[in-house]
């Protein structure tokens, strides 16, 4: 073999080796590309299954919330009518029994009017098993049509009836089912808002429910005749009537709400609405109240909350029950002005941050706090998930020292 042939053979060998190494690299790169492709496909499938539906629901709720924003105005100009007035104006020729019958008939007429504004609200069950066995996450509750926009009805209901992750079902009095949209819920009051397109009623040939008239709850006083309607004593679509036994402040975290207490008997877990004897809304069930009488948060103190929720906003939650320190109290007890923390809800943002009963909140987000309304306004201007600097004065060694807390607000719902 010649010297040339030897060099040629070496060259061919090197060339073959180079070609083989290149093929191996191409095969490896091809496998990597296939793995990457499958990973992208798997990620896309997971995105479509788990993430995209939530994004669509979020976008749909945000869009529809803009069409559902309402302003609550009292539709009453005249003073509230009372049951005793109905009795006195009866035509029973002085017979108290006949007069009372007329009063009962009048109340029955009011209830019939109220029912035209009531629907049933629930979240759609995930499966037929949940439907028949009852899903512990949600429960059917009465809903009251509290407002109307150009395209939608806005419905006030219990937070127990809705789930942000599941479609809302509206059931009318004649058993028609129409899908609604979740707007917002509030853990402190136990209330939720949903909306439904008016066009969906028209397409199904279903009559639109009436929008309830909002009464003036500020004029309610002890002895006034009232009607309760909703799920009473465990029975859906129940009504009862009686009188107001008292009015006062409600023990609800973070905000100032007034309560209307009645002599109407109730059971634990009842949810419903309170009306004056003209059939106008004046209150909604107090959450987790004593299970013996039907008590309600008055509608005037709920207006700002409902209007905020109608725009799809979750109102932030800190979790304190506060009392204002007046000038007189500050002088008498030699304590700083601010909001006295009467109690802190367990596992609330305030509790987790370290705020305690007996602390005095003097500022939130650099805004001075002198009243509960100041504090509530600060929360309305914040968002769930936001961390706010909260300055308190705490007593120790015969003096009040200043402590700063960073409180991360939530929407108050249990995770």
Helices and strands as residue ranges (DSSP letters): H 3-46, I 47-51, H 52-68, H 83-88, H 96-115, E 118-123, H 128-133, E 141-148, E 152-158, G 159-161, E 168-171, E 177-186, E 191-197, H 198-203, G 217-219, E 225-232, E 235-249, E 258-265, E 271-276, E 281-285, E 293-298, H 299-309, E 320-324, H 327-333, E 339-344, H 349-353, E 360-364, E 367-368, H 372-380, E 387-396, E 399-408
